[in-house]
Amino acid sequence: MMAVLSAFDKAFDLAVVKHAEQVDKRGRPYMGHVLAVLRETRASAPAGLDIELLGVAALLHDIVEDTDVTLTQIRKGFGPEVAEIVDHLTRRSGETYTGYVTRAASHPAARIVKLADNTVNSIDPPTGSLAKRYAKARSVLLAAGPLD
């Protein structure tokens, strides 16, 4: 008998495969960043929200932007709700960083994941323009209102 994978398991497997050869700015396996965002998303999610949905979105938060996976594939594999969140977490070609963060902040679930991503990105203290960029992003995300 074949086991049916949950959406979370499918997202985890896809992230592992697609981010396998990628490294972060410090040369570490990129999947470490993805898992750190997942942990932070779960830790910071307000009570009552669908933690499975947020976990899937956290695992896939960079997949369209950084790999050959498309939003159409996400929609087919994970449904329209996950695709919508991932779309809000994907910076579009020609989009300013502030415009992208503002768009992410406009979707409640995407905002939670993007705040988690911002927190993780700020753990190893960025300097200079990157520090200013993350601080501005955090203020835009928090200004969107309470997390609920």
TIDO-746314 format. One line per field, with one value per residue: residue in three letters; x, y, z of N, C-alpha, C, O in turn. Coordinates in nm, 4 decimals, always signed. Example, Ala and Ser with C-alpha at 12.3 -4.5 7.8 and 13.67 -1.06 7.14 Angstrom:
<marfis>
type	c(ALA, SER) $
nxx	c(+1.3190, +1.2850) $
nyy	c(-0.5690, -0.2250) $
nzz	c(+0.7800, +0.7080) $
caxx	c(+1.2300, +1.3670) $
cayy	c(-0.4500, -0.1060) $
cazz	c(+0.7800, +0.7140) $
cxx	c(+1.3200, +1.2900) $
cyy	c(-0.3300, +0.0030) $
czz	c(+0.7800, +0.7870) $
oxx	c(+1.4236, +1.3409) $
oyy	c(-0.3319, +0.1138) $
ozz	c(+0.8465, +0.8039) $
</marfis>
This chain:
<marfis>
type	c(MET, MET, ALA, VAL, LEU, SER, ALA, PHE, ASP, LYS, ALA, PHE, ASP, LEU, ALA, VAL, VAL, LYS, HIS, ALA, GLU, GLN, VAL, ASP, LYS, ARG, GLY, ARG, PRO, TYR, MET, GLY, HIS, VAL, LEU, ALA, VAL, LEU, ARG, GLU, THR, ARG, ALA, SER, ALA, PRO, ALA, GLY, LEU, ASP, ILE, GLU, LEU, LEU, GLY, VAL, ALA, ALA, LEU, LEU, HIS, ASP, ILE, VAL, GLU, ASP, THR, ASP, VAL, THR, LEU, THR, GLN, ILE, ARG, LYS, GLY, PHE, GLY, PRO, GLU, VAL, ALA, GLU, ILE, VAL, ASP, HIS, LEU, THR, ARG, ARG, SER, GLY, GLU, THR, TYR, THR, GLY, TYR, VAL, THR, ARG, ALA, ALA, SER, HIS, PRO, ALA, ALA, ARG, ILE, VAL, LYS, LEU, ALA, ASP, ASN, THR, VAL, ASN, SER, ILE, ASP, PRO, PRO, THR, GLY, SER, LEU, ALA, LYS, ARG, TYR, ALA, LYS, ALA, ARG, SER, VAL, LEU, LEU, ALA, ALA, GLY, PRO, LEU, ASP) $
nxx	c(+0.0849, +0.0575, +0.1728, +0.0059, +0.1261, +0.1299, +0.0429, +0.2361, +0.4535, +0.4999, +0.5732, +0.8040, +0.9698, +0.9886, +1.1159, +1.3620, +1.4713, +1.4760, +1.6250, +1.8650, +2.1303, +2.1875, +2.3325, +2.3543, +2.4270, +2.6520, +2.7656, +2.6552, +2.4416, +2.1391, +1.8976, +1.9012, +1.8323, +1.5673, +1.4493, +1.4916, +1.3255, +1.0820, +1.0734, +1.0677, +0.8340, +0.6392, +0.6797, +0.6065, +0.3499, +0.0181, -0.2245, -0.4770, -0.4500, -0.3995, -0.1620, -0.0413, -0.0834, +0.0600, +0.3127, +0.3622, +0.3687, +0.5911, +0.7968, +0.7983, +0.8577, +1.0636, +1.0799, +0.9736, +1.0924, +1.3658, +1.4183, +1.3405, +1.0729, +0.7318, +0.4554, +0.2233, +0.2777, +0.2921, +0.0273, -0.1064, +0.0035, -0.0326, -0.2581, -0.4876, -0.4815, -0.2307, -0.0722, -0.1448, -0.0412, +0.2334, +0.2761, +0.2507, +0.4804, +0.6824, +0.9155, +0.8643, +0.9767, +1.1396, +1.0157, +1.0270, +1.2092, +1.0780, +0.8171, +0.7618, +0.7740, +0.5660, +0.3526, +0.3679, +0.3034, +0.0366, -0.1103, -0.2377, -0.1291, +0.1037, +0.2370, +0.3039, +0.4859, +0.6782, +0.7649, +0.8852, +1.0898, +1.2302, +1.3139, +1.4825, +1.6731, +1.7902, +1.9263, +2.2045, +2.3707, +2.3032, +2.4838, +2.5337, +2.3777, +2.2141, +2.1260, +1.9701, +1.7773, +1.6476, +1.5481, +1.3716, +1.1928, +1.0885, +0.9522, +0.7529, +0.6131, +0.5220, +0.3689, +0.1422, -0.0530, -0.2013, -0.0938, -0.3017) $
nyy	c(-0.1185, +0.2179, +0.5109, +0.8197, +1.1349, +1.4233, +1.7698, +1.9245, +1.7437, +1.6991, +1.9595, +1.9922, +1.7905, +1.8857, +2.1337, +2.0460, +1.9072, +2.1082, +2.3173, +2.1987, +2.2278, +2.4870, +2.7642, +2.9829, +3.3363, +3.3121, +3.0801, +2.8471, +2.5521, +2.6200, +2.5184, +2.5220, +2.7863, +2.7868, +2.6002, +2.7346, +2.9562, +2.8229, +2.7224, +2.9681, +3.0799, +2.8998, +2.9364, +3.2007, +3.2296, +3.3419, +3.2156, +2.9886, +3.0087, +2.8342, +2.6193, +2.4222, +2.5093, +2.7506, +2.6420, +2.4986, +2.7149, +2.8507, +2.6662, +2.6808, +2.9424, +3.0727, +2.9353, +2.9780, +3.2145, +3.1510, +2.9110, +2.6772, +2.6256, +2.6973, +2.9267, +2.8186, +2.5441, +2.5227, +2.5867, +2.3696, +2.1545, +2.2151, +2.3670, +2.6511, +2.8313, +2.8049, +2.8717, +3.1389, +3.2567, +3.2000, +3.3419, +3.6053, +3.6077, +3.6100, +3.7908, +3.9965, +4.0307, +4.3323, +4.4596, +4.6773, +4.6417, +4.7447, +4.7658, +4.4969, +4.3959, +4.5407, +4.4335, +4.1674, +4.2141, +4.2706, +4.0398, +3.8290, +3.5677, +3.5510, +3.7694, +3.6879, +3.4807, +3.6266, +3.8054, +3.6215, +3.5339, +3.7734, +3.8036, +3.5788, +3.6420, +3.8517, +3.7506, +3.6777, +3.9485, +4.1811, +4.4283, +4.7785, +4.8821, +4.6598, +4.6066, +4.8340, +4.7927, +4.5555, +4.6490, +4.8512, +4.6932, +4.5343, +4.7293, +4.8033, +4.5600, +4.5258, +4.7538, +4.6969, +4.6082, +4.4260, +4.0891, +3.8417) $
nzz	c(+0.0000, -0.0868, +0.0668, +0.1155, +0.0574, +0.2635, +0.2047, +0.3266, +0.3476, +0.0734, -0.0034, +0.1491, +0.0378, -0.2277, -0.1866, -0.0795, -0.3014, -0.5050, -0.3949, -0.3518, -0.4597, -0.4019, -0.2246, +0.0618, +0.1263, +0.2782, +0.2021, +0.2971, +0.2911, +0.1238, +0.2042, +0.4786, +0.5407, +0.4485, +0.6256, +0.8657, +0.8304, +0.8220, +1.0896, +1.2329, +1.1316, +1.2275, +1.5027, +1.5388, +1.4502, +1.4905, +1.7227, +1.6161, +1.3428, +1.0323, +1.0700, +0.9185, +0.6526, +0.6635, +0.7115, +0.4733, +0.2958, +0.3992, +0.3488, +0.0735, +0.0151, -0.1301, -0.3645, -0.6254, -0.7005, -0.6886, -0.8230, -1.0932, -1.0684, -1.1249, -1.0658, -1.1676, -1.1515, -0.8734, -0.8071, -0.9297, -0.7871, -0.5167, -0.4763, -0.5054, -0.2864, -0.1567, -0.3764, -0.4118, -0.1783, -0.2097, -0.4435, -0.3463, -0.1981, -0.3778, -0.5501, -0.8240, -1.1621, -1.2291, -1.0187, -0.7418, -0.4336, -0.2084, -0.3098, -0.3522, -0.0840, +0.0273, -0.1159, -0.0269, +0.2389, +0.2170, +0.2178, +0.4591, +0.5434, +0.3882, +0.4883, +0.7486, +0.6942, +0.5508, +0.7452, +0.9162, +0.7471, +0.7244, +0.9898, +1.0172, +0.8226, +0.9497, +1.1645, +1.1536, +1.1842, +0.9367, +0.7491, +0.6647, +0.3629, +0.3368, +0.5975, +0.6399, +0.4438, +0.5333, +0.7790, +0.6955, +0.5489, +0.7545, +0.9024, +0.7189, +0.6981, +0.9626, +0.9944, +0.8580, +1.0251, +1.3084, +1.3684, +1.2844) $
caxx	c(+0.0000, +0.1380, +0.1319, -0.0247, +0.2002, +0.0575, +0.0933, +0.3595, +0.5578, +0.5293, +0.6456, +0.9372, +1.0444, +1.0153, +1.2169, +1.4909, +1.5209, +1.5002, +1.7279, +1.9760, +2.2623, +2.1985, +2.3930, +2.3212, +2.5339, +2.7706, +2.8139, +2.5918, +2.3291, +2.0242, +1.7859, +1.9065, +1.7514, +1.4264, +1.4055, +1.4883, +1.2026, +0.9729, +1.0702, +1.0259, +0.6921, +0.5608, +0.6948, +0.5463, +0.2133, -0.0876, -0.3119, -0.5974, -0.4207, -0.3699, -0.0170, +0.0012, -0.0802, +0.1750, +0.4333, +0.3802, +0.4109, +0.7278, +0.8867, +0.7984, +0.8604, +1.1612, +1.0939, +0.9457, +1.1924, +1.5035, +1.4322, +1.2620, +0.9331, +0.6418, +0.3315, +0.1282, +0.3096, +0.2516, -0.1198, -0.1463, +0.0499, -0.0665, -0.3864, -0.4870, -0.4499, -0.0852, -0.0183, -0.1664, +0.0561, +0.3664, +0.2807, +0.2776, +0.6165, +0.7746, +0.9433, +0.8444, +1.0758, +1.1202, +0.9488, +1.1176, +1.2042, +0.9706, +0.6902, +0.7463, +0.7435, +0.4308, +0.2594, +0.3691, +0.2338, -0.1073, -0.1737, -0.2089, -0.0391, +0.2327, +0.3018, +0.3623, +0.6044, +0.7797, +0.8229, +0.9757, +1.2054, +1.3032, +1.3780, +1.5930, +1.7762, +1.8512, +1.9935, +2.3455, +2.3427, +2.3468, +2.5426, +2.5189, +2.2509, +2.1306, +2.0633, +1.8640, +1.6733, +1.5709, +1.4766, +1.2583, +1.0973, +1.0213, +0.8571, +0.6393, +0.5373, +0.4565, +0.2727, +0.0215, -0.1525, -0.1720, -0.0928, -0.4119) $
cayy	c(+0.0000, +0.3392, +0.6189, +0.9474, +1.2424, +1.5458, +1.8882, +1.9634, +1.6504, +1.7279, +2.0870, +1.9655, +1.7153, +1.9751, +2.2305, +1.9757, +1.8792, +2.2291, +2.4012, +2.1085, +2.2764, +2.6293, +2.8050, +3.1189, +3.4354, +3.2705, +2.9541, +2.7321, +2.4980, +2.7108, +2.4535, +2.5683, +2.9088, +2.7479, +2.5384, +2.8396, +3.0337, +2.7354, +2.7252, +3.1011, +3.0946, +2.8235, +2.9961, +3.3342, +3.2294, +3.3611, +3.1006, +2.9796, +3.0052, +2.7022, +2.6036, +2.3388, +2.5988, +2.8405, +2.5619, +2.4739, +2.8425, +2.8789, +2.5777, +2.7186, +3.0890, +3.1195, +2.8336, +3.0330, +3.3191, +3.1016, +2.7839, +2.6711, +2.5952, +2.8083, +2.9384, +2.7219, +2.4152, +2.5302, +2.5797, +2.2314, +2.0608, +2.2519, +2.4355, +2.7964, +2.9087, +2.8046, +2.9476, +3.2814, +3.2978, +3.1959, +3.4553, +3.7253, +3.5951, +3.6047, +3.9201, +3.9924, +4.0981, +4.4767, +4.5107, +4.7275, +4.5634, +4.8004, +4.7256, +4.3545, +4.3778, +4.5954, +4.3333, +4.0552, +4.2582, +4.2817, +3.9084, +3.7921, +3.4530, +3.5876, +3.8639, +3.6100, +3.4118, +3.7269, +3.8522, +3.5147, +3.5422, +3.8941, +3.7722, +3.4863, +3.7165, +3.9485, +3.6805, +3.7118, +4.0898, +4.2411, +4.5604, +4.8747, +4.8973, +4.5427, +4.6284, +4.9349, +4.7290, +4.4658, +4.7302, +4.9143, +4.5864, +4.4974, +4.8356, +4.7918, +4.4411, +4.5476, +4.8627, +4.6450, +4.5795, +4.3134, +3.9556, +3.7571) $
cazz	c(+0.0000, -0.0993, +0.1566, +0.0522, +0.1227, +0.2947, +0.1343, +0.3946, +0.3053, -0.0675, -0.0077, +0.2031, -0.0624, -0.3405, -0.1435, -0.0684, -0.4358, -0.5841, -0.3325, -0.3176, -0.5008, -0.3708, -0.0978, +0.1018, +0.1080, +0.3538, +0.1477, +0.3628, +0.2139, +0.1288, +0.2738, +0.6177, +0.5470, +0.4325, +0.7509, +0.9689, +0.8064, +0.8671, +1.2375, +1.2780, +1.0952, +1.3251, +1.6356, +1.5479, +1.3975, +1.5901, +1.7489, +1.5349, +1.1997, +0.9781, +1.0796, +0.8046, +0.5375, +0.6821, +0.6956, +0.3303, +0.2368, +0.4440, +0.2748, -0.0681, +0.0058, -0.2296, -0.4693, -0.7587, -0.7261, -0.6936, -0.8949, -1.2166, -1.0361, -1.1594, -0.9867, -1.2241, -1.0900, -0.7321, -0.8064, -0.9614, -0.6860, -0.3787, -0.4737, -0.5277, -0.1655, -0.1427, -0.4897, -0.3846, -0.0767, -0.2713, -0.5362, -0.2655, -0.1438, -0.4902, -0.6106, -0.9679, -1.2458, -1.2373, -0.8990, -0.6391, -0.3104, -0.1245, -0.3703, -0.3231, +0.0586, +0.0475, -0.1684, +0.0680, +0.3604, +0.1908, +0.2349, +0.5989, +0.5597, +0.3290, +0.5803, +0.8583, +0.6417, +0.5154, +0.8728, +0.9608, +0.6581, +0.7652, +1.1182, +0.9900, +0.7497, +1.0406, +1.2743, +1.1345, +1.1576, +0.8116, +0.7667, +0.5564, +0.2926, +0.3626, +0.7280, +0.6189, +0.3633, +0.6196, +0.8786, +0.6271, +0.5181, +0.8795, +0.9388, +0.6265, +0.7349, +1.0928, +0.9802, +0.7951, +1.1282, +1.3965, +1.3080, +1.3309) $
cxx	c(+0.0889, +0.0832, +0.1067, +0.0486, +0.1098, +0.1151, +0.2248, +0.4753, +0.5984, +0.6097, +0.7884, +1.0236, +1.0818, +1.1242, +1.3548, +1.5514, +1.5618, +1.6068, +1.8571, +2.1136, +2.2857, +2.2641, +2.3505, +2.4417, +2.6625, +2.8241, +2.7553, +2.4770, +2.2030, +1.9060, +1.7861, +1.8252, +1.6029, +1.3727, +1.4004, +1.3633, +1.0810, +0.9612, +1.0191, +0.8790, +0.6044, +0.5648, +0.6189, +0.4013, +0.1116, -0.1737, -0.4328, -0.5722, -0.3830, -0.2190, +0.0373, +0.0144, +0.0400, +0.3071, +0.4638, +0.4308, +0.5545, +0.8282, +0.9026, +0.8229, +0.9573, +1.1653, +1.0696, +1.0525, +1.3309, +1.5244, +1.3489, +1.1153, +0.8479, +0.5213, +0.2244, +0.1518, +0.2702, +0.0998, -0.1672, -0.1106, -0.0006, -0.1973, -0.3730, -0.4494, -0.2987, -0.0223, -0.0329, -0.0651, +0.1960, +0.3819, +0.3136, +0.4193, +0.7235, +0.7914, +0.9383, +0.9542, +1.0417, +1.0550, +1.0523, +1.1052, +1.0920, +0.8333, +0.6591, +0.7063, +0.6034, +0.3255, +0.2533, +0.2902, +0.0827, -0.1820, -0.1388, -0.1111, +0.0989, +0.3084, +0.3688, +0.4910, +0.7144, +0.8430, +0.9210, +1.1036, +1.2935, +1.3778, +1.4995, +1.7066, +1.8509, +1.9273, +2.1443, +2.3424, +2.3973, +2.4032, +2.5083, +2.3813, +2.1578, +2.0583, +1.9486, +1.7472, +1.5851, +1.4908, +1.3554, +1.1510, +1.0184, +0.9183, +0.7345, +0.5519, +0.4601, +0.3499, +0.1417, -0.0869, -0.1144, -0.1732, -0.2085, -0.4671) $
cyy	c(+0.1242, +0.4480, +0.7454, +1.0557, +1.3612, +1.6598, +1.9330, +1.8742, +1.6746, +1.8577, +2.0693, +1.8959, +1.8040, +2.0758, +2.1657, +1.9541, +2.0078, +2.3201, +2.3238, +2.1653, +2.4227, +2.6516, +2.9477, +3.2109, +3.3991, +3.1341, +2.8302, +2.6804, +2.5839, +2.6500, +2.4901, +2.6948, +2.8745, +2.6890, +2.6395, +2.9258, +2.9520, +2.7396, +2.8590, +3.1263, +3.0227, +2.8884, +3.1273, +3.3390, +3.2493, +3.2356, +3.1054, +2.9793, +2.8635, +2.6844, +2.5168, +2.4249, +2.6940, +2.7659, +2.5319, +2.6019, +2.8772, +2.7924, +2.6206, +2.8681, +3.1434, +3.0330, +2.8878, +3.1350, +3.2611, +2.9692, +2.7900, +2.6335, +2.7188, +2.8135, +2.8426, +2.5837, +2.4126, +2.5177, +2.4371, +2.1354, +2.0875, +2.3286, +2.5869, +2.8793, +2.9168, +2.8874, +3.0976, +3.3341, +3.3038, +3.3109, +3.5846, +3.7250, +3.5944, +3.7435, +3.9060, +4.0692, +4.2469, +4.5394, +4.5613, +4.6410, +4.6137, +4.7627, +4.5801, +4.3318, +4.4299, +4.4972, +4.2121, +4.0904, +4.2634, +4.1489, +3.8571, +3.6757, +3.4844, +3.6820, +3.7906, +3.5412, +3.5132, +3.7863, +3.7487, +3.5170, +3.6613, +3.8703, +3.6830, +3.5589, +3.8138, +3.8828, +3.7016, +3.8579, +4.1402, +4.3801, +4.6495, +4.8798, +4.7786, +4.5558, +4.7286, +4.8744, +4.6391, +4.5435, +4.7970, +4.8107, +4.5481, +4.6028, +4.8318, +4.6732, +4.4618, +4.6574, +4.8157, +4.6065, +4.4606, +4.1815, +3.8755, +3.6831) $
czz	c(+0.0000, -0.0073, +0.0754, +0.1300, +0.1495, +0.2113, +0.1956, +0.3494, +0.1601, -0.0804, +0.0430, +0.0981, -0.1815, -0.3054, -0.1350, -0.2070, -0.5077, -0.5251, -0.3049, -0.3486, -0.4639, -0.2350, -0.0665, +0.0829, +0.1813, +0.3094, +0.2119, +0.2767, +0.2345, +0.2040, +0.4224, +0.6372, +0.5406, +0.5630, +0.8649, +0.9533, +0.8492, +1.0191, +1.2897, +1.2466, +1.1970, +1.4630, +1.6483, +1.5005, +1.5089, +1.6043, +1.6557, +1.3851, +1.1586, +0.9702, +0.9669, +0.6789, +0.5466, +0.6650, +0.5499, +0.2630, +0.2761, +0.3676, +0.1286, -0.0894, -0.0983, -0.3550, -0.6098, -0.7963, -0.7541, -0.7678, -1.0236, -1.1931, -1.0650, -1.0655, -1.0385, -1.1642, -0.9423, -0.7220, -0.8310, -0.8489, -0.5458, -0.3657, -0.4812, -0.4046, -0.1429, -0.2545, -0.4676, -0.2826, -0.1375, -0.3713, -0.4610, -0.2078, -0.2529, -0.5502, -0.7623, -1.0408, -1.2553, -1.1149, -0.7995, -0.5153, -0.2197, -0.1787, -0.3426, -0.1768, +0.0888, -0.0025, -0.0767, +0.1936, +0.3418, +0.2062, +0.3743, +0.6166, +0.5028, +0.4224, +0.6964, +0.8121, +0.6093, +0.6408, +0.9274, +0.8780, +0.6964, +0.8964, +1.0968, +0.9186, +0.8397, +1.1556, +1.2687, +1.0930, +1.0237, +0.8388, +0.6480, +0.4962, +0.3157, +0.4967, +0.7152, +0.5424, +0.4492, +0.7236, +0.8151, +0.5950, +0.6428, +0.9184, +0.8476, +0.6671, +0.8649, +1.0831, +0.9183, +0.8961, +1.2125, +1.3201, +1.3669, +1.2175) $
oxx	c(+0.1839, -0.0371, +0.1775, +0.0352, +0.0239, +0.2235, +0.3155, +0.5830, +0.7169, +0.7037, +0.8824, +1.1367, +1.1946, +1.2145, +1.4537, +1.6700, +1.6705, +1.6727, +1.9487, +2.2051, +2.3927, +2.2528, +2.3151, +2.5451, +2.7695, +2.9159, +2.8007, +2.4205, +2.1658, +1.8241, +1.6805, +1.7567, +1.5228, +1.2628, +1.3135, +1.3020, +0.9869, +0.8517, +0.9364, +0.8077, +0.5068, +0.4630, +0.5720, +0.3369, +0.1179, -0.1923, -0.4832, -0.6640, -0.3398, -0.1556, +0.1510, +0.1135, +0.1119, +0.4027, +0.5792, +0.5243, +0.6308, +0.9333, +1.0076, +0.8100, +0.9343, +1.2479, +1.1382, +1.0970, +1.4056, +1.6371, +1.2940, +1.0414, +0.8872, +0.4905, +0.1438, +0.0564, +0.2206, +0.0495, -0.2570, -0.1874, -0.0109, -0.2430, -0.2645, -0.3911, -0.2457, +0.0704, +0.0570, -0.0102, +0.2683, +0.4893, +0.3952, +0.4722, +0.8421, +0.6951, +0.9993, +1.0154, +0.9281, +1.0408, +1.1536, +1.0034, +1.0192, +0.7428, +0.5451, +0.6135, +0.5303, +0.2214, +0.1451, +0.2186, +0.0082, -0.3051, -0.0206, -0.0189, +0.2002, +0.4307, +0.4786, +0.5921, +0.8315, +0.9629, +1.0271, +1.2132, +1.4160, +1.4923, +1.6066, +1.8236, +1.9631, +1.9872, +2.2052, +2.3141, +2.5180, +2.3725, +2.4605, +2.2806, +2.0358, +1.9412, +1.8421, +1.6313, +1.4625, +1.3769, +1.2477, +1.0320, +0.8966, +0.8086, +0.6229, +0.4294, +0.3450, +0.2511, +0.0410, -0.1996, -0.0089, -0.2443, -0.2105, -0.5612) $
oyy	c(+0.1336, +0.4737, +0.7740, +1.0669, +1.3952, +1.6472, +1.9751, +1.9241, +1.6713, +1.8648, +2.1249, +1.9372, +1.7977, +2.1003, +2.2245, +1.9800, +2.0150, +2.3932, +2.3767, +2.1505, +2.4768, +2.5697, +3.0241, +3.1695, +3.4504, +3.0795, +2.7191, +2.7559, +2.6158, +2.7224, +2.4889, +2.7099, +2.9270, +2.7239, +2.6304, +2.9644, +3.0068, +2.7581, +2.8628, +3.1872, +3.0790, +2.8941, +3.1617, +3.4434, +3.1811, +3.1602, +3.2125, +2.9523, +2.7832, +2.7292, +2.5361, +2.4140, +2.7143, +2.8206, +2.5391, +2.5978, +2.9279, +2.8414, +2.5992, +2.9161, +3.2525, +3.0568, +2.8475, +3.1403, +3.3163, +2.9202, +2.8946, +2.6120, +2.8310, +2.7169, +2.7916, +2.5139, +2.3115, +2.4448, +2.3885, +2.0440, +1.9956, +2.3528, +2.6432, +2.9868, +3.0239, +2.9646, +3.1746, +3.4431, +3.4016, +3.3700, +3.6642, +3.8305, +3.5798, +3.8056, +3.8164, +4.1608, +4.2830, +4.6615, +4.4955, +4.5750, +4.5338, +4.7310, +4.5440, +4.2555, +4.3695, +4.4795, +4.1593, +4.0065, +4.2608, +4.1473, +3.8428, +3.6852, +3.4484, +3.6740, +3.8277, +3.5432, +3.4880, +3.8145, +3.7841, +3.5035, +3.6506, +3.9126, +3.7086, +3.5387, +3.8536, +3.9532, +3.7396, +3.8880, +4.1422, +4.4413, +4.6026, +4.8815, +4.7946, +4.5194, +4.7091, +4.9022, +4.6449, +4.5072, +4.7991, +4.8370, +4.5315, +4.5688, +4.8550, +4.6850, +4.4196, +4.6538, +4.8863, +4.5757, +4.4004, +4.1655, +3.8462, +3.6055) $
ozz	c(+0.0777, -0.0040, -0.0211, +0.2518, +0.0682, +0.1542, +0.1238, +0.3167, +0.1271, -0.1595, -0.0138, +0.0725, -0.2303, -0.3853, -0.1788, -0.2276, -0.5649, -0.5990, -0.2419, -0.2676, -0.4918, -0.1438, -0.1563, +0.0306, +0.1489, +0.3706, +0.1844, +0.1975, +0.3475, +0.2607, +0.4856, +0.7384, +0.6180, +0.6062, +0.9516, +1.0529, +0.9068, +1.0723, +1.3807, +1.3264, +1.2465, +1.5321, +1.7569, +1.5104, +1.6111, +1.5088, +1.6218, +1.3076, +1.2412, +0.8747, +0.9240, +0.6067, +0.4488, +0.6101, +0.5077, +0.1830, +0.1939, +0.3264, +0.0679, -0.2020, -0.1505, -0.4431, -0.7038, -0.9110, -0.8350, -0.7747, -1.0581, -1.2892, -1.0332, -0.9955, -0.9607, -1.1298, -0.8926, -0.6363, -0.7623, -0.8190, -0.4644, -0.2540, -0.4659, -0.4184, -0.1134, -0.2301, -0.5013, -0.2991, -0.1186, -0.3818, -0.5073, -0.1726, -0.2233, -0.5952, -0.8206, -0.9860, -1.2861, -1.1089, -0.7756, -0.4943, -0.1609, -0.1015, -0.3132, -0.1497, +0.1674, +0.0607, -0.0511, +0.2482, +0.4398, +0.2072, +0.4055, +0.6977, +0.5627, +0.4334, +0.7380, +0.8822, +0.6376, +0.6420, +0.9787, +0.9323, +0.7001, +0.9115, +1.1517, +0.9513, +0.8085, +1.2369, +1.3687, +0.9771, +1.0000, +0.9411, +0.5447, +0.5670, +0.3144, +0.5074, +0.7738, +0.5731, +0.4400, +0.7532, +0.8747, +0.6119, +0.6375, +0.9627, +0.8942, +0.6701, +0.8758, +1.1564, +0.9250, +0.8574, +1.1925, +1.2210, +1.4864, +1.2344) $
</marfis>
